[in-house]
Every structure is written in structure tokens, then in C-alpha cells.
């Protein structure tokens, strides 16, 4: 038992435990039956493990441990049988637990023991078979050794020498070929077969490394390396040629060569350096050529100048051709870069397709890496190259003051720059910030000066304008003018949606069309001889084919243009037809009413829009200046024909406060009312005055004071309706202006249209009010009304004579209108306004006449209503005044407060006339006080 316990020392393996069992003589190993009995005994694993754990540690010590001696020494001096038996039972239980544990371990390892025994048996069998094979091999070797002779070995030696000599001969031939390689390499380089030359050189280097043990090869290897470097230099030169004139075959060879060298990334870096250098060299050579040509000598001093300084020597005459050639040359460089990118994109797709079919994975990954690097490099190069182009062109633009050019030349420069910016946008998607900012500043400065000059010219035109009708065709449209041709081109669909690079990829240059920029077409907007077509002329002749058809007024009023005579009886049919043709074109045809000044303003608007269309970043400045043209034209028409303080004081001269606000704004912002500059004025004030224009003055040739011409009604109609026509053209252009106007500035455009353009037609009222106020003799009517007796005692059945006088005035006014219409067509809105003004003034005259009445009876008031029975505008104004006579005291007081359209005199007279009839003196004083309260704020 104690021996078994010692076997458990350190939780040894079953093999170690078995070896220990053999070393202890007192240990009896249980047999199979005992093992079986031990395993079949019911047991508690936890209890057994606790028993094992309770064994003293000393039993697990070395083999020399004497268990018996140890236990005897432990016995006490006084023995107790009961304690000894209990202790013995404990030891037996521990022995049984250890024995059972050993049995379990032996049974657990028994299958492994059997398997290992089988493997040992198999190994023994294999060793026996190997001994047999070795014995047979030694026997056969012995037979072979005895069978070989000296002659056989000699044959083998000779064969070996033969093979060595053949190899030597092959090596000598290869060396000879290598010695002649330099000649073939030179030929291939002359043929620009760079891939073939590099392939040959690399093969030669590989062969030379194979035969490097020969002394003659070491020198050849060095020579081949020099040749390869020379090929790389020539290859770099060939790569630089791509920048100006891209050739697919040439570039393909160059790329194949760099790929053989394994330097595709290096080639791309070099290519971008060449493009940068090409841009610099190209612009310098173009500008240098023009500078030397204009200088007229071959002095080399210009070649030493920097590009920035060289640009300042370009003369104004050669500036535009040089700019065009500069853009052409830069286009060639950018087109080469564009085609380079196309080549790589195409070949990348081909490489990807071939790689998908299966190839070396390592080589494919390396190729993909190179392809990704090239793609990123090319994409980055787009912006870099365009920036270089912009800077070069910007430097050229800053080298000359563009303000020295005429408008057409300046527009031509802008057109070239606009086309270049379009190229840049298609090239890399850039908005050309550098060029835009540079040309915007110069354009705004140029346009300010240009606009100032145009405003002065407009003032001169207005002051010399006689307001005669400019005969244009009835189908006249501003799009027929040269200045608006660009709108037709912009609205017409493009023939092809291709970009400029796609359009000119195979040849041509987008800047070549600029040479034939001038439009040679003639305008066809004016009516010829009063007729617009042969059919219209024929129709007019048929209309006036007989003398009886000619009106008597025409016969009476016609004056021969050659002699000045008045041939009352002998007016020829041809002459009458000629006169009627003129009348037909001016009156019968519904042609627009405009003057030469109006046409000039419209042309100016077209030119302004050209600049805005070419250079959209200055759209706000251009539209602001365009609004000033319209403002000044509107202010001039008002100043010439609409300003009349005596009529405006009535409150009826202007149609709305909006028009007055617009005119005040124009006067404050645009009109220079000072006669001379104040020497003490500040610099800011002086600058503000530069932006203003003196108020225009009407030409002395225009007479507006003659009653025979209805106070210049024809001129007034032409001037006013030309303004309305101009406003209509601005309305027509509003969508185009709104499309190019920056979003943040659109409120300005909307305000201009809502507060200025829309008020043009409102000028009709104040302008034609003056004619209506002077054309009829309203004072004579007041005198006639003063002679009427209004305190009659019976109701009258016949109206008074002043009514007939008024009707005669209307008839006379109508006849004079017809006379004016022979010179200028009077549109229906103008006719309506004139008659409306006349009727309104007549009504006010009637009320004023009634207000002068001193005594009036009820029958007199009925007579007033009898006199005024026409359903005309402002009828209520008169009727309300008449009916107020019958109001009671309280109703009249309320009526006076509600009807402020009547003057103080008219209201006072109404109260005085009512005194004694149904209003007493006390009520009169009360009503007069109410009138005074109403009039006080006016004062």
C-alpha cells in the first residue's frame, strides 16, 4: 500500500508509475481479475479523489523512502488497539483508492500499447525487406563494375569534349553578333523604332551578362549601357514632340519603349514637364514673332526679355492677331493633352480586357498600379495645364491697356477670351477664375468709359432730335438688327452636341473662325418708298386709281416738293399716288412708331447685351448701364413734353405717385443739375458727378406752342410712343436678361422692370394732358357760362349756348386730330387718352362755371342737369356737384368732408348759393368753417 502511494508522487504518468512498480519489491500488482473487481466496485470519484488527496506528501517522495520504518516511527509510545485499527482501516481505504486509480490508468493506456506494439512489428518487417534490397543492389553493382571497360569510358570522354566545343562555338557566334549590335541599334533609332531598339539592347545586355567571364564582353557590356542611356535621351526628345502635334503611332511607340524600360511612371512625369515647357515656349515664340515683326529689325534684345515684359511691346495693330494666334497655339497644346488622355483611356480598356483573360497575377497588379498612377497624374495635369494657359493669357491681356480699342475690337477680344474659357471649361471643367477676374476688371473699366461716352452721345441725339417718324416695316423686330444676331444664334439649336475637342479633334482650330467674324449681311428694316413689298405697292395703286378717289383735302393741301406751287386743278395721278404712298406707309400700315434716336438706343442695348453674353460675370454692370439708357430716355421725354407745373398743380397731371417716384430717382441718381463743378467739393462728390449726365434740352426746331399743330402733338406722339415701343423691347428682352443675371442681383432687375419700364406708358397722361389743356378754349366757355341766368323761375326745355360752343370745340379738336394723323399715325390708346383728358377738363370747367354762379334757383339747378346729360368720363364729377345744391345742412357738411376733389372756391360758392333757399346764416358759417378745416392741411 505504501509503495503504491509513493508511485503517485507529482502525479506521474502511467508509464512512470509502472516502472516504479517494478522497482519496489513489496508492491504486488493486481491481476486482471482484481482490476476488474476494482473497476466494478461502486465508487464515488469525488470521495476517492479526497482519499488520494488525504495521503501524506511523504509517500510521494523518492524511491528510497522506507514506508514501514516511517509508519513504525509514527506509532505512539502507548499503543491503543482501537486507534490502530481505525488508522489501519484508513490506510486500507487509501490503498484501495490508489489501486483503483492505477487500474483505471492501465486500462486507459492499454489500446495505445497494443497499437505501438503493432507499429514496432511493422518496422521490424520493413527493416528486413531493406536488408534484402541492399544485398541485391550490391550484387548488381558488382556485376556492372566488372562489365565496364576502358574503351567505353573513353567514348564517353570524347562525347563530353564534343559537347563542350559545340557550346564554345555557339558562344563565339553570339559574341560576334553582340559586337555588331551597335550598328543595328543606330539604324533602329533613325527609324524611330524605339521599342525595337530597347528590346534589342536589353537582349544584348542579357546575353552579355551570360558571357561576362570572357574579357572581351566586359567592354561590350559598358558600351551597351551607354547606348541604352542614349536611347532614353532620344526617347525623351520624342516624348516632348507629343505636346504640340499629337501622333497616335508615334506616341504608341514611345509608350511601348518606356514600358520595356519599366519607366511608365517616369515617362508620365516627364510628359507633364514637357507640356509645361511647351506652353511657355509656345506663347513666348508667338509674342516674340509679332514684336520682332512690328519692330522691323532683328535685334536680339527682345529674346532676352521675360514674357511679361515682352507682352508690353505688342503694338495695338497687332494685338488682336497676336491674341488669336496665341490662342490657336495654346489650343494645339491642350488638344494634344486631350488626345493623350484619350490614348491612355483606350489602351487601359484594352489592357483590362486582356488581363481578364488570365495572365501573371504579379505582373497584372504592377500594371494596374502604373495605370492608376497615370490616370491620377493625367487628371491632375488637366487643371495644372489650364492654370498655366490662363496665367499666360492673363499676362498678355495685362500687357496692353484695352481701353484704347474701339468697341468692335474690344468685343472681338472678349469673344476670343470667351471661346478660350469655353475651351477651358470643356478641358477640365474649370470656371476660368483667373481669366474671368482679369477680363472682368478690364471690361468693367472699359465699359464704364464706353457707357459714359454713349450717354453723352444720347444727350446730343436727344437735343438734336426733331421727333420725326423713322419709317420702318410693319414687321420690324429688333432681332433683324445686326446687334441682336447673337440672340438668333444662341436660340437656334446646335447642329451637333459635340464639344469643341470632339469637333476639332481631327483637324481645324476653334479660333480660326474669328478671322471671318464680321457680318456682311445687310439689314432690311426700313420701308422703301413707303412700301414694304411689290404686292403692297400694287394694292395701294389700286386703292387710289382714279382722281375721284382722291380726297379733296389731299388736293387742297398738296404742295409740290420741287416748286412749292399749289396746283389746285392740275394735280397728276402719279403725284397723288406718290403722296398717298407716303401717307400709306405712315398711317395705313400699323408700323412701330420710333425715331432714329430710339433705333440708336436699341442698337446700343444690343451691343451691351453682346458684351454681357460674351462675358457673363459682368452681367450686372451691363444691365445697370442698360437701365440708365432707358432712364435717361424716359427722363428726356418727360422733360421735353410732360413737365408743366401749372397743370401738375391740379393733381391730375401725373397718373400715379409711382411715376413721380421713378422720375425723382432718375433725377437724383443720373441727372447732373449743377452748371459747373464746385472747386471746394470733395473728391467723392466729383466722382459721383462723373457718373451723372446733364439734363437734356429740347431742340429749338421743335415747336410746342403753336395751336395749328395742336401744340406739337405729332412730335409728342412720336416721342411718347417711341418710349412705349422702347419699353416693349425691354419687356421682350427680360427673359434673356434674367437668364444671365446673377441670382443675388435679380431683385435689381425686377425692381427696374416693375418701377421704371412699366411706367413708360404712364407718361402718356401728363404729356397729352398738356395738349388737351391748350387745344380747347375753356376760358371762353367760362365766359359764356357767366352770362347765363341761373335763378330762373321755370324749368327750361333747351340747353344753354355754352354747351353748343363746347361741342364745336370738340368737333374742331377732332378735325385737327385728323390733320395730325396725316403726318403721324395716332394709336388708339393715344386717341382715348386725349379725348379722356379733354372731357375731364371740360367737366372741371363746367364745375368751375357752376361755382361762379352767384344766384341759383331749383329750376336753375335743373337747367344745369339739362345742360349736362352726356354719358362721358367724369360725368359723376359734374352731376354730384349739381345735386349737392339740394342737400340739407347736416348732409352737406358730411358731403363736404367726403368730396375733397373739389376746390375750396367751388365748395364755398356752393354754400353761398344755397344761402337763403334752405340754409340759414348760422348753418352757412358752420359749413364754411368745415371747408376751412379741410383746406388748412393743404396750406
BELDA-V832760 format. One record per run of one state. SS is the DSSP state (a for helix, b for strand, c for the rest). FROM is the first residue (numbers start at 1). TO is the last residue. If there is no record, write none. Layout:
ss:from:to
SS:FROM:TO
SS:FROM:TO
This chain:
ss:from:to
c:1:1
a:2:7
c:8:8
a:9:11
c:12:13
a:14:23
c:24:31
a:32:40
c:41:44
a:45:54
c:55:56
a:57:60
c:61:66
a:67:74
c:75:80
a:81:147
c:148:149
a:150:179
c:180:180
a:181:190
c:191:193
a:194:210
c:211:214
a:215:243
c:244:247
a:248:261
c:262:263
a:264:295
c:296:301
a:302:304
c:305:306
a:307:311
c:312:315
a:316:356
c:357:360
a:361:398
c:399:401
a:402:404
c:405:406
a:407:428
c:429:432
a:433:464
c:465:471
b:472:472
c:473:477
a:478:480
c:481:481
a:482:491
c:492:499
a:500:503
c:504:511
a:512:516
c:517:525
b:526:526
c:527:527
b:528:528
c:529:530
b:531:531
c:532:533
a:534:543
c:544:546
a:547:549
c:550:551
a:552:557
c:558:572
a:573:588
c:589:595
a:596:614
c:615:615
a:616:642
c:643:644
a:645:648
c:649:656
a:657:669
c:670:670
b:671:672
c:673:682
a:683:690
c:691:692
b:693:694
c:695:712
a:713:740
c:741:742
a:743:755
c:756:756
a:757:775
c:776:777
a:778:786
c:787:800
a:801:823
c:824:827
a:828:851
c:852:857
a:858:867
c:868:874
a:875:886
c:887:888
a:889:898
c:899:903
a:904:914
b:915:915
c:916:918
b:919:919
c:920:920
a:921:936
c:937:939
